[in-house]
Amino acid sequence: MLAALALALGLALALAAEPPTCAPLVPAVLDNETLAGIMGKWVYLIGSSKYPPHLEELKVVKHATFFFHPGSHPDELNVTEIMRVNETCVTRNSSKILVFRHNNTLVHADGQVTATAELIRSDKDLLILKHINSGFPGLSFSARSPNVSKEHLEEFRAQLACHDFADDEIFLSSEKAACPVPGEQPGEDGEAAPTPQPA
């Protein structure tokens, strides 16, 4: 009886120590339909990284709204970013996303700095990116509006747990820190609002 109890207790402890099981992160196929579907406005909600430079960046970005626009050719997107960095609102519209269809990756090029990511297959109103930088993993979660279902947030948090991100490697944006977006009234979700165009 005692042996059976000890065995059951040992099994329970072993199960408790196992990491949570998560659905695999499946990269989206970067075809014309997928790229057309990600155009427009996104609100950044949660980011995580084990890459030291990105970790430092995540610490200071309190909120971000970004827009994808068609670039000069089918495998290029222009990006406008409106961010609160610490206490300052910053607008950047000089960066580009380069699309590499053969391996389904996106490369964010901002001057001499580049960052690579895979777009993860998900709900059409969610944008999940798996960042790949020098072997350091990262995940980010954005949506068409800040009003995301509790289920979607819980699924993403489970993915963070599965990928062993510690609390100090996970950063949430604050809607209270949102910067004004040209063409939108304060408090709008803004899906139908005109999007700012790159200069």
C-alpha positions as CSV (number, residue, x, y, z in Angstrom):
1,M,0.0,0.0,0.0
2,L,2.8,2.4,1.0
3,A,4.7,1.5,-2.1
4,A,1.7,2.2,-4.3
5,L,1.2,5.5,-2.6
6,A,4.8,6.5,-3.1
7,L,4.7,5.5,-6.7
8,A,1.5,7.6,-7.3
9,L,3.1,10.5,-5.5
10,G,6.3,10.2,-7.6
11,L,4.2,10.1,-10.8
12,A,2.2,13.2,-9.7
13,L,5.5,15.1,-9.1
14,A,6.9,14.0,-12.4
15,L,3.7,15.1,-14.2
16,A,3.8,18.5,-12.4
17,A,7.4,19.0,-13.5
18,E,6.6,18.5,-17.2
19,P,6.3,21.6,-19.3
20,P,2.9,22.5,-20.6
21,T,2.0,21.0,-23.9
22,C,1.3,23.6,-26.6
23,A,0.1,23.4,-30.2
24,P,3.1,23.8,-32.5
25,L,3.8,27.2,-34.0
26,V,3.2,26.7,-37.7
27,P,4.6,29.3,-40.1
28,A,2.1,30.8,-42.5
29,V,2.8,30.5,-46.2
30,L,3.8,33.9,-47.4
31,D,1.8,34.0,-50.6
32,N,-0.1,37.0,-52.1
33,E,-3.2,36.3,-50.2
34,T,-1.4,36.1,-46.8
35,L,0.5,39.4,-47.5
36,A,-2.7,41.2,-48.6
37,G,-4.3,40.0,-45.3
38,I,-1.7,41.6,-43.1
39,M,-1.9,45.1,-44.7
40,G,-3.2,47.9,-42.5
41,K,-3.2,48.7,-38.8
42,W,-1.9,46.5,-35.9
43,V,-1.7,47.1,-32.2
44,Y,1.3,45.5,-30.4
45,L,0.2,43.8,-27.2
46,I,2.9,41.5,-25.8
47,G,6.5,40.8,-26.7
48,S,9.2,38.5,-25.4
49,S,12.7,37.8,-26.3
50,K,15.9,36.2,-25.1
51,Y,18.0,38.3,-27.5
52,P,19.7,41.0,-25.3
53,P,19.3,43.9,-27.8
54,H,15.6,43.2,-28.3
55,L,15.1,42.7,-24.6
56,E,16.4,46.2,-24.0
57,E,14.1,47.6,-26.7
58,L,11.1,45.8,-25.2
59,K,11.7,47.4,-21.8
60,V,11.4,50.9,-23.2
61,V,8.5,50.5,-25.7
62,K,5.3,51.2,-23.6
63,H,2.9,51.0,-26.6
64,A,3.1,50.6,-30.4
65,T,0.8,50.9,-33.3
66,F,2.1,49.9,-36.7
67,F,0.9,49.8,-40.3
68,F,1.9,47.7,-43.2
69,H,1.7,49.2,-46.7
70,P,2.5,47.8,-50.1
71,G,6.2,48.4,-51.0
72,S,7.9,49.1,-54.3
73,H,7.7,45.5,-55.3
74,P,5.6,42.4,-54.3
75,D,8.2,41.1,-51.8
76,E,8.6,44.4,-49.9
77,L,6.3,46.1,-47.4
78,N,6.7,49.6,-46.0
79,V,6.1,50.0,-42.3
80,T,4.9,53.0,-40.3
81,E,5.4,52.7,-36.5
82,I,3.9,55.0,-33.9
83,M,5.5,54.1,-30.5
84,R,5.7,55.5,-27.0
85,V,9.4,55.0,-26.0
86,N,9.6,55.6,-22.3
87,E,7.6,59.0,-22.2
88,T,8.1,60.1,-25.8
89,C,5.9,59.4,-28.8
90,V,8.0,58.5,-31.8
91,T,6.9,58.0,-35.5
92,R,9.2,55.9,-37.8
93,N,8.3,55.4,-41.4
94,S,11.7,54.6,-42.9
95,S,11.8,50.8,-42.3
96,K,10.8,48.0,-44.6
97,I,9.8,44.4,-44.4
98,L,11.5,42.1,-47.0
99,V,9.5,38.9,-47.8
100,F,11.5,35.7,-48.5
101,R,8.9,33.3,-49.8
102,H,11.2,30.3,-50.3
103,N,11.6,29.9,-46.5
104,N,8.5,31.9,-45.3
105,T,10.5,34.5,-43.4
106,L,10.1,38.3,-43.0
107,V,13.2,40.5,-42.5
108,H,12.6,43.9,-40.9
109,A,15.2,46.3,-42.3
110,D,15.7,49.6,-40.5
111,G,18.9,51.2,-41.8
112,Q,21.8,48.8,-41.1
113,V,19.8,46.8,-38.5
114,T,17.8,43.7,-39.5
115,A,15.6,41.3,-37.6
116,T,14.2,38.1,-39.0
117,A,10.8,36.5,-38.1
118,E,8.3,33.9,-39.1
119,L,4.6,34.9,-39.4
120,I,2.7,32.2,-37.5
121,R,-0.6,30.9,-38.8
122,S,-3.4,32.2,-36.7
123,D,-6.7,34.1,-36.6
124,K,-6.9,36.7,-39.4
125,D,-7.2,39.5,-36.7
126,L,-4.0,38.4,-34.9
127,L,-0.4,38.8,-35.9
128,I,2.0,36.4,-34.1
129,L,5.6,36.5,-35.0
130,K,8.3,34.1,-34.0
131,H,11.6,36.1,-34.0
132,I,14.8,34.4,-35.0
133,N,17.9,36.4,-34.0
134,S,21.4,34.9,-33.6
135,G,19.8,31.7,-32.2
136,F,17.9,33.7,-29.5
137,P,14.1,33.0,-29.7
138,G,11.4,35.7,-29.4
139,L,7.6,35.9,-29.8
140,S,5.4,38.9,-30.3
141,F,1.6,39.2,-30.3
142,S,-0.3,42.0,-32.0
143,A,-3.9,42.4,-33.1
144,R,-6.2,44.6,-35.2
145,S,-7.5,46.2,-32.0
146,P,-6.4,46.2,-28.3
147,N,-9.7,44.3,-27.5
148,V,-8.5,40.7,-27.7
149,S,-10.4,37.7,-26.3
150,K,-9.2,36.2,-23.0
151,E,-8.9,32.9,-24.8
152,H,-6.4,34.3,-27.4
153,L,-4.4,35.9,-24.7
154,E,-4.3,32.7,-22.6
155,E,-3.2,30.7,-25.7
156,F,-0.3,33.1,-26.3
157,R,0.7,33.1,-22.6
158,A,0.8,29.2,-22.8
159,Q,3.1,29.5,-25.8
160,L,5.4,31.8,-23.8
161,A,5.4,29.2,-21.0
162,C,6.2,26.4,-23.5
163,H,9.1,28.4,-24.8
164,D,10.5,28.9,-21.3
165,F,10.2,32.7,-21.3
166,A,10.7,34.1,-17.8
167,D,8.5,36.8,-16.4
168,D,11.3,39.4,-16.8
169,E,11.5,38.5,-20.5
170,I,7.8,39.2,-21.2
171,F,6.6,42.8,-21.7
172,L,3.0,43.9,-22.1
173,S,2.0,47.2,-23.7
174,S,-0.3,49.6,-22.0
175,E,-3.3,51.1,-23.9
176,K,-3.1,54.1,-21.6
177,A,0.4,54.8,-23.1
178,A,-1.0,54.9,-26.7
179,C,0.2,57.8,-28.9
180,P,-2.2,59.7,-31.1
181,V,-2.6,58.2,-34.6
182,P,-3.1,60.7,-37.4
183,G,-6.6,60.5,-38.8
184,E,-8.1,58.8,-35.7
185,Q,-10.1,60.1,-32.8
186,P,-8.7,59.3,-29.3
187,G,-10.2,56.0,-28.1
188,E,-11.0,54.6,-31.6
189,D,-10.1,51.1,-32.4
190,G,-9.4,52.6,-35.8
191,E,-9.9,49.7,-38.2
192,A,-11.9,51.9,-40.5
193,A,-9.9,55.0,-39.9
194,P,-7.5,56.2,-42.6
195,T,-4.0,54.9,-42.0
196,P,-1.0,57.2,-42.1
197,Q,1.1,56.8,-45.1
198,P,4.9,56.7,-45.1
199,A,6.6,60.0,-46.0
